[in-house]
Amino acid sequence: GGGAGGGASGSELAFVKVRYKEPRGEESRLLEHAVDRRVGPASADFTFAAAVAGFGMLLRESEHRGSITSERVLAMARQGRGDDRDGYRGGFVEMVESYRRIVAADGG
């Protein structure tokens, strides 16, 4: 959808929405996070979602990836691991580590 969305307020710098599905899941879930002008520490969910989004941009070589690196993605994923009851976040961390080993082996 268009527009600023999310009920922007005067102190809000940005409103981030990330939609995702659990592995083998049928329904998508939505994470929403208002970024206040007085930016404080991000939640584990937000940090992890940012790592996943950044990794996707790296894999697609997106023009919007900015200065994100696989090292930064890995750091954010570890920081956002939180209470990883089902082990999916740990699996993502392992996948990024494998990617980094493959890229290093290819000289990248």
Summary of the structure (lengths in Angstrom):
residues: 108
radius of gyration: 15.3
end to end distance: 37.1
largest distance: 48.5
contacts: 250
relative contact order: 0.12
helix: 42%
strand: 18%
